[in-house]
Protein backbone atom coordinates (compact mmCIF):
# COMPACT_ATOMS: atom_id res chain seq x y z
CA UNK A 1 0.00 0.00 0.00
CA UNK A 2 1.21 3.47 -0.82
CA UNK A 3 2.22 5.12 2.45
CA UNK A 4 2.85 8.72 3.45
CA UNK A 5 4.17 10.12 6.71
CA UNK A 6 3.29 13.52 8.12
CA UNK A 7 6.11 15.98 8.74
CA UNK A 8 6.65 19.61 9.67
CA UNK A 9 9.22 21.66 7.73
CA UNK A 10 11.25 22.14 10.91
CA UNK A 11 11.74 18.37 11.10
CA UNK A 12 13.80 18.65 7.91
CA UNK A 13 15.26 22.15 7.66
CA UNK A 14 18.65 22.15 9.39
CA UNK A 15 18.83 18.36 9.62
CA UNK A 16 20.65 17.01 6.55
CA UNK A 17 20.02 13.41 7.63
CA UNK A 18 16.24 13.74 7.84
CA UNK A 19 15.30 13.06 4.18
CA UNK A 20 17.28 9.82 3.95
CA UNK A 21 15.99 8.70 7.35
CA UNK A 22 12.40 9.16 6.16
CA UNK A 23 13.03 7.43 2.83
CA UNK A 24 14.57 4.45 4.63
CA UNK A 25 11.28 3.84 6.44
CA UNK A 26 9.93 2.44 3.19
CA UNK A 27 7.38 5.20 2.50
CA UNK A 28 6.76 6.73 -0.90
CA UNK A 29 5.37 10.11 0.16
CA UNK A 30 5.62 12.87 2.73
CA UNK A 31 2.62 15.00 3.65
CA UNK A 32 4.40 18.22 4.60
CA UNK A 33 2.68 20.99 6.56
CA UNK A 34 2.36 24.24 4.61
CA UNK A 35 -0.32 25.94 6.73
CA UNK A 36 -0.59 24.86 10.35
CA UNK A 37 -2.15 25.83 13.67
CA UNK A 38 -0.25 26.72 16.84
CA UNK A 39 1.60 23.83 18.41
CA UNK A 40 4.53 22.79 20.59
CA UNK A 41 6.41 19.95 18.95
CA UNK A 42 9.25 17.68 19.95
CA UNK A 43 12.11 17.18 17.49
CA UNK A 44 13.96 14.23 19.06
CA UNK A 45 16.67 13.85 16.41
CA UNK A 46 17.31 17.38 15.17
CA UNK A 47 20.94 18.51 15.53
CA UNK A 48 20.01 22.07 16.55
CA UNK A 49 16.86 21.90 18.71
CA UNK A 50 14.60 19.59 20.67
CA UNK A 51 11.38 21.63 20.96
CA UNK A 52 9.72 23.91 18.42
CA UNK A 53 6.99 26.30 19.55
CA UNK A 54 4.71 27.58 16.80
CA UNK A 55 3.05 30.48 18.57
CA UNK A 56 0.07 30.90 16.26
CA UNK A 57 -1.56 29.53 13.13
CA UNK A 58 0.62 30.45 10.19
CA UNK A 59 1.66 29.62 6.66
CA UNK A 60 5.09 28.03 6.49
CA UNK A 61 6.11 29.80 3.27
CA UNK A 62 6.09 33.47 2.20
CA UNK A 63 2.46 34.39 1.33
CA UNK A 64 1.98 36.22 -1.96
CA UNK A 65 1.45 39.96 -1.23
CA UNK A 66 -0.41 40.47 -4.49
CA UNK A 67 -2.88 37.68 -3.73
CA UNK A 68 -3.75 39.17 -0.36
CA UNK A 69 -3.69 42.87 -1.19
CA UNK A 70 -6.89 44.51 0.00
CA UNK A 71 -8.03 41.51 2.05
CA UNK A 72 -9.01 42.13 5.67
CA UNK A 73 -8.47 38.44 6.45
CA UNK A 74 -5.11 37.09 5.39
CA UNK A 75 -2.69 34.38 6.48
CA UNK A 76 -0.11 35.04 9.16
CA UNK A 77 3.53 34.39 8.27
CA UNK A 78 5.40 32.09 10.62
CA UNK A 79 7.92 33.41 13.09
CA UNK A 80 11.33 31.97 13.80
CA UNK A 81 9.93 28.43 13.99
CA UNK A 82 9.63 28.39 10.15
CA UNK A 83 11.44 31.40 8.67
CA UNK A 84 11.56 32.21 4.97
CA UNK A 85 10.28 29.48 2.71
CA UNK A 86 10.68 26.66 5.21
CA UNK A 87 8.18 24.51 3.36
CA UNK A 88 9.93 24.97 0.04
CA UNK A 89 13.34 24.17 1.51
CA UNK A 90 12.08 21.02 3.21
CA UNK A 91 10.13 19.92 0.13
CA UNK A 92 13.19 20.24 -2.10
CA UNK A 93 15.33 18.15 0.27
CA UNK A 94 12.67 15.44 0.51
CA UNK A 95 12.21 15.38 -3.26
CA UNK A 96 15.96 14.97 -3.73
CA UNK A 97 15.70 11.87 -1.51
CA UNK A 98 13.20 10.35 -3.94
CA UNK A 99 10.06 11.12 -1.95
CA UNK A 100 6.82 12.46 -3.39
CA UNK A 101 5.75 15.61 -1.50
CA UNK A 102 2.14 16.62 -0.89
CA UNK A 103 1.07 19.63 1.14
CA UNK A 104 -0.79 19.46 4.46
CA UNK A 105 -3.13 22.43 4.88
CA UNK A 106 -5.09 23.32 8.03
CA UNK A 107 -8.09 25.50 7.21
CA UNK A 108 -10.88 26.27 9.74
CA UNK A 109 -8.70 26.29 12.85
CA UNK A 110 -6.94 29.46 13.99
CA UNK A 111 -7.04 30.99 17.45
CA UNK A 112 -5.18 34.10 16.29
CA UNK A 113 -7.75 34.78 13.58
CA UNK A 114 -10.54 34.63 16.14
CA UNK A 115 -8.64 36.77 18.63
CA UNK A 116 -7.89 39.53 16.12
CA UNK A 117 -11.20 39.26 14.23
CA UNK A 118 -13.81 38.16 16.79
CA UNK A 119 -16.67 38.42 14.32
CA UNK A 120 -15.22 35.49 12.36
CA UNK A 121 -15.76 32.97 15.17
CA UNK A 122 -18.41 30.39 15.95
CA UNK A 123 -20.77 31.64 18.72
CA UNK A 124 -22.57 29.00 20.78
CA UNK A 125 -26.14 29.10 22.11
CA UNK A 126 -24.92 30.75 25.33
CA UNK A 127 -23.19 33.58 23.47
CA UNK A 128 -19.65 32.24 24.05
CA UNK A 129 -17.25 32.73 21.16
CA UNK A 130 -14.88 30.00 20.03
CA UNK A 131 -11.89 31.98 18.75
CA UNK A 132 -10.22 28.79 17.49
CA UNK A 133 -13.20 27.99 15.24
CA UNK A 134 -13.87 30.26 12.23
CA UNK A 135 -17.52 30.11 11.16
CA UNK A 136 -17.51 28.80 7.59
CA UNK A 137 -21.04 30.13 7.00
CA UNK A 138 -19.70 33.70 6.99
CA UNK A 139 -18.91 34.71 3.40
CA UNK A 140 -15.72 36.56 4.36
CA UNK A 141 -14.44 33.54 6.30
CA UNK A 142 -15.30 31.04 3.58
CA UNK A 143 -13.71 33.29 0.97
CA UNK A 144 -10.52 33.66 3.00
CA UNK A 145 -10.21 29.94 3.71
CA UNK A 146 -10.87 29.04 0.08
CA UNK A 147 -8.13 31.44 -1.03
CA UNK A 148 -5.82 30.04 1.64
CA UNK A 149 -6.52 26.51 0.43
CA UNK A 150 -5.47 27.43 -3.10
CA UNK A 151 -2.25 29.15 -2.07
CA UNK A 152 -1.11 26.79 0.68
CA UNK A 153 -1.94 23.63 -1.24
CA UNK A 154 -0.18 24.46 -4.49
CA UNK A 155 3.42 24.90 -3.41
CA UNK A 156 6.44 24.37 -5.67
CA UNK A 157 7.21 20.70 -6.13
CA UNK A 158 3.97 19.43 -4.56
CA UNK A 159 1.97 16.80 -6.44
CA UNK A 160 -1.11 16.93 -4.25
CA UNK A 161 -2.59 18.19 -1.02
CA UNK A 162 -4.48 17.05 2.05
CA UNK A 163 -6.96 19.56 3.43
CA UNK A 164 -7.59 19.25 7.17
CA UNK A 165 -10.36 21.07 9.05
CA UNK A 166 -12.19 21.59 5.76
CA UNK A 167 -15.57 22.01 7.40
CA UNK A 168 -17.11 23.01 10.71
CA UNK A 169 -15.03 23.35 13.86
CA UNK A 170 -16.69 23.28 17.26
CA UNK A 171 -16.24 22.75 20.99
CA UNK A 172 -13.97 19.71 20.92
CA UNK A 173 -10.69 21.20 19.87
CA UNK A 174 -7.80 20.37 22.20
CA UNK A 175 -7.34 24.07 22.85
CA UNK A 176 -4.26 25.13 24.84
CA UNK A 177 -4.48 23.55 28.32
CA UNK A 178 -8.05 22.35 27.74
CA UNK A 179 -10.19 22.12 30.87
CA UNK A 180 -13.54 21.15 29.38
CA UNK A 181 -13.81 17.48 30.34
CA UNK A 182 -15.30 18.01 33.80
CA UNK A 183 -18.77 17.11 32.54
CA UNK A 184 -19.09 14.25 30.11
CA UNK A 185 -20.77 15.40 26.90
CA UNK A 186 -21.84 12.70 24.51
CA UNK A 187 -21.89 12.95 20.74
CA UNK A 188 -25.25 14.74 20.61
CA UNK A 189 -24.45 17.28 23.33
CA UNK A 190 -21.11 18.00 21.65
CA UNK A 191 -23.07 18.80 18.50
CA UNK A 192 -25.39 21.19 20.34
CA UNK A 193 -22.41 22.92 21.96
CA UNK A 194 -20.88 23.34 18.51
CA UNK A 195 -23.91 24.96 16.87
CA UNK A 196 -23.14 28.49 15.76
CA UNK A 197 -25.43 31.45 16.48
CA UNK A 198 -23.49 34.23 14.79
CA UNK A 199 -25.56 36.68 12.74
CA UNK A 200 -25.13 34.70 9.52
CA UNK A 201 -26.12 31.37 11.07
CA UNK A 202 -29.10 32.96 12.80
CA UNK A 203 -30.30 34.20 9.42
CA UNK A 204 -29.73 30.73 8.01
CA UNK A 205 -31.87 29.07 10.67
CA UNK A 206 -34.58 31.67 10.16
CA UNK A 207 -34.57 31.00 6.43
CA UNK A 208 -35.31 27.35 7.18
CA UNK A 209 -38.21 28.22 9.46
CA UNK A 210 -36.66 28.29 12.95
CA UNK A 211 -36.78 31.50 15.01
CA UNK A 212 -33.13 31.93 16.10
CA UNK A 213 -33.76 33.06 19.71
CA UNK A 214 -36.21 30.21 20.25
CA UNK A 215 -33.75 27.75 18.73
CA UNK A 216 -30.95 28.99 21.02
CA UNK A 217 -33.27 28.67 24.03
CA UNK A 218 -34.18 25.16 22.96
CA UNK A 219 -30.51 24.23 22.73
CA UNK A 220 -29.85 25.57 26.22
CA UNK A 221 -32.86 23.71 27.64
CA UNK A 222 -31.71 20.52 25.95
CA UNK A 223 -28.23 20.84 27.44
CA UNK A 224 -29.33 21.82 30.96
CA UNK A 225 -29.77 18.31 32.43
CA UNK A 226 -26.34 17.32 31.16
CA UNK A 227 -24.55 19.98 33.17
CA UNK A 228 -25.58 18.17 36.33
CA UNK A 229 -25.17 14.54 35.31
CA UNK A 230 -23.46 14.45 31.93
CA UNK A 231 -25.02 13.26 28.70
CA UNK A 232 -24.49 10.02 26.80
CA UNK A 233 -26.88 10.65 23.89
CA UNK A 234 -25.31 9.94 20.52
CA UNK A 235 -26.11 9.89 16.84
CA UNK A 236 -28.78 11.74 14.92
CA UNK A 237 -31.41 10.06 17.06
CA UNK A 238 -29.68 11.46 20.14
CA UNK A 239 -29.70 14.98 18.69
CA UNK A 240 -33.40 14.62 17.88
CA UNK A 241 -34.11 13.32 21.38
CA UNK A 242 -32.43 16.35 22.96
CA UNK A 243 -33.62 19.04 20.57
CA UNK A 244 -36.69 17.64 18.87
CA UNK A 245 -36.85 16.27 15.34
CA UNK A 246 -37.94 19.50 13.63
CA UNK A 247 -35.32 21.79 15.16
CA UNK A 248 -32.63 19.12 14.77
CA UNK A 249 -33.47 18.91 11.07
CA UNK A 250 -33.13 22.68 10.64
CA UNK A 251 -29.67 22.77 12.19
CA UNK A 252 -28.48 19.69 10.31
CA UNK A 253 -29.78 21.01 6.99
CA UNK A 254 -28.18 24.42 7.46
CA UNK A 255 -24.80 23.16 8.58
CA UNK A 256 -24.71 20.32 6.08
CA UNK A 257 -25.39 22.62 3.16
CA UNK A 258 -22.77 25.12 4.30
CA UNK A 259 -20.15 22.40 4.76
CA UNK A 260 -20.79 20.85 1.36
CA UNK A 261 -20.58 24.22 -0.39
CA UNK A 262 -17.36 25.12 1.42
CA UNK A 263 -15.77 21.77 0.63
CA UNK A 264 -16.70 22.05 -3.03
CA UNK A 265 -15.32 25.60 -3.20
CA UNK A 266 -12.04 24.72 -1.50
CA UNK A 267 -11.42 21.74 -3.78
CA UNK A 268 -12.34 23.74 -6.88
CA UNK A 269 -10.00 26.58 -5.87
CA UNK A 270 -7.09 24.18 -5.39
CA UNK A 271 -7.74 22.50 -8.73
CA UNK A 272 -7.96 25.84 -10.51
CA UNK A 273 -4.62 26.90 -9.04
CA UNK A 274 -2.87 23.58 -9.63
CA UNK A 275 -4.09 22.40 -12.97
CA UNK A 276 -4.74 18.77 -13.99
CA UNK A 277 -3.23 15.82 -12.20
CA UNK A 278 -2.97 17.43 -8.77
CA UNK A 279 -4.44 15.15 -6.10
CA UNK A 280 -6.81 16.68 -3.54
CA UNK A 281 -7.75 14.70 -0.43
CA UNK A 282 -9.78 15.76 2.62
CA UNK A 283 -9.29 14.66 6.22
CA UNK A 284 -12.80 13.46 6.92
CA UNK A 285 -15.31 11.74 9.19
CA UNK A 286 -18.30 9.80 7.80
CA UNK A 287 -20.74 11.42 10.25
CA UNK A 288 -21.74 14.66 8.47
CA UNK A 289 -22.45 16.65 11.64
CA UNK A 290 -19.12 15.91 13.33
CA UNK A 291 -16.76 18.84 13.76
CA UNK A 292 -13.00 19.17 14.01
CA UNK A 293 -9.82 18.32 12.15
CA UNK A 294 -11.54 15.39 10.43
CA UNK A 295 -14.51 17.33 9.14
CA UNK A 296 -17.87 15.63 8.95
CA UNK A 297 -18.84 14.84 5.35
CA UNK A 298 -21.45 12.95 3.38
CA UNK A 299 -19.35 10.07 1.99
CA UNK A 300 -21.27 9.83 -1.29
CA UNK A 301 -20.97 13.57 -1.86
CA UNK A 302 -17.33 14.05 -0.96
CA UNK A 303 -16.13 11.14 -3.10
CA UNK A 304 -17.71 12.93 -6.04
CA UNK A 305 -15.88 16.14 -5.14
CA UNK A 306 -12.36 15.27 -3.98
CA UNK A 307 -9.93 12.57 -5.09
CA UNK A 308 -10.42 10.80 -1.80
CA UNK A 309 -10.24 11.09 1.95
CA UNK A 310 -7.85 10.58 4.88
CA UNK A 311 -9.62 8.81 7.73
CA UNK A 312 -8.70 8.47 11.44
CA UNK A 313 -8.32 4.73 11.93
CA UNK A 314 -6.28 4.46 15.14
CA UNK A 315 -7.63 2.70 18.20
CA UNK A 316 -9.93 0.38 16.31
CA UNK A 317 -11.79 3.18 14.53
CA UNK A 318 -11.16 1.66 11.08
CA UNK A 319 -14.23 -0.53 11.37
CA UNK A 320 -16.40 2.54 11.90
CA UNK A 321 -14.96 5.11 9.52
CA UNK A 322 -13.88 3.05 6.48
CA UNK A 323 -17.03 1.11 5.48
CA UNK A 324 -19.25 4.17 4.76
CA UNK A 325 -16.68 5.40 2.24
CA UNK A 326 -15.87 1.97 0.84
CA UNK A 327 -19.57 1.49 0.11
CA UNK A 328 -19.51 4.56 -2.16
CA UNK A 329 -15.99 4.30 -3.57
CA UNK A 330 -16.96 2.62 -6.84
CA UNK A 331 -20.46 4.03 -7.08
CA UNK A 332 -21.16 5.91 -10.29
CA UNK A 333 -21.93 9.55 -9.52
CA UNK A 334 -21.53 12.81 -11.32
CA UNK A 335 -18.86 14.79 -9.41
CA UNK A 336 -19.95 18.16 -8.03
CA UNK A 337 -16.42 19.30 -8.86
CA UNK A 338 -14.88 17.39 -11.80
CA UNK A 339 -12.02 15.18 -10.63
CA UNK A 340 -8.72 15.35 -12.54
CA UNK A 341 -8.78 11.68 -13.42
CA UNK A 342 -11.09 8.71 -13.66
CA UNK A 343 -9.27 6.63 -11.06
CA UNK A 344 -11.16 5.35 -8.05
CA UNK A 345 -11.03 7.61 -4.98
CA UNK A 346 -8.26 7.20 -2.43
CA UNK A 347 -9.24 5.91 1.01
CA UNK A 348 -6.19 6.58 3.18
CA UNK A 349 -6.22 4.99 6.64
CA UNK A 350 -4.46 7.29 9.11
CA UNK A 351 -2.68 5.65 12.07
CA UNK A 352 -0.90 7.27 14.98
CA UNK A 353 2.57 5.71 15.25
CA UNK A 354 3.85 7.85 18.13
CA UNK A 355 3.66 5.54 21.14
CA UNK A 356 4.12 8.43 23.58
CA UNK A 357 0.96 10.01 22.16
CA UNK A 358 -1.14 6.87 22.32
CA UNK A 359 -0.06 5.41 18.99
CA UNK A 360 0.67 1.74 18.34
CA UNK A 361 3.53 1.32 15.88
CA UNK A 362 4.04 -2.26 17.07
CA UNK A 363 0.66 -3.30 15.62
CA UNK A 364 0.90 -1.26 12.41
CA UNK A 365 1.19 -4.24 10.08
CA UNK A 366 -1.89 -5.91 11.54
CA UNK A 367 -3.82 -2.62 11.69
CA UNK A 368 -2.96 -1.81 8.08
CA UNK A 369 -3.97 -5.27 6.89
CA UNK A 370 -7.32 -4.91 8.63
CA UNK A 371 -7.81 -1.45 7.11
CA UNK A 372 -7.10 -2.87 3.66
CA UNK A 373 -9.75 -5.54 4.21
CA UNK A 374 -12.21 -2.75 5.05
CA UNK A 375 -11.44 -0.86 1.85
CA UNK A 376 -8.39 1.30 2.57
CA UNK A 377 -6.17 1.87 -0.46
CA UNK A 378 -3.34 3.83 1.18
CA UNK A 379 -1.79 4.54 4.58
CA UNK A 380 -1.00 7.76 6.41
CA UNK A 381 1.27 7.70 9.47
CA UNK A 382 1.19 10.38 12.13
CA UNK A 383 3.90 11.58 12.71
CA UNK A 384 7.46 10.75 11.61
CA UNK A 385 8.96 13.91 13.09
CA UNK A 386 7.45 13.34 16.55
CA UNK A 387 8.12 9.62 16.80
CA UNK A 388 10.98 8.11 18.80
CA UNK A 389 13.74 6.05 17.20
CA UNK A 390 12.05 2.90 18.51
CA UNK A 391 8.75 3.95 16.96
CA UNK A 392 10.41 4.54 13.58
CA UNK A 393 12.14 1.17 13.74
CA UNK A 394 8.76 -0.47 14.33
CA UNK A 395 7.27 1.47 11.42
CA UNK A 396 10.04 0.37 9.06
CA UNK A 397 9.60 -3.24 10.14
CA UNK A 398 5.85 -3.10 9.62
CA UNK A 399 6.12 -1.54 6.17
CA UNK A 400 8.68 -4.13 5.10
CA UNK A 401 6.22 -6.87 6.11
CA UNK A 402 3.38 -5.20 4.24
CA UNK A 403 5.42 -4.90 1.07
Buried (B, 14 or more C-beta within 10 A) or exposed (E): BEBBBBBBBBBBBBBEEBBBBBBEBBBBBBBBBBBBBBBEBBBBBBEEEEEBEBBBBBBBBBBEEEEBEEEEBBBBBBEEBBBBBBBBBBBBBBBEBEBBBBBBBBBBBBBBBBBEBEBBBBBBBEEEBBBBBBBBBBEBBBBBBBBBBBBBBBBEBBBBBBBBBBBBBBBBBEBEEEEEEEEEBBBBBBBBBBBBBBEBBBEBBBEEEBEBEEBBEBBBEBBEEBEEEEBEBBBBEBBBBBBEEEBBBBBBBBBBEBBBBBBBBBBBBBBEBBEEEBBBBBBBBBBBBBBBBBBBBBBEBBBBBBBBBBBBBBEEBBEBBBBBBBBBBEEEEEBBBEBBEEEEBBBBBBBBBBBEBEBBBBBBBEBBBBBBEBBBBBBBBBBBBBBBEEBBEBBBBBBEEBE
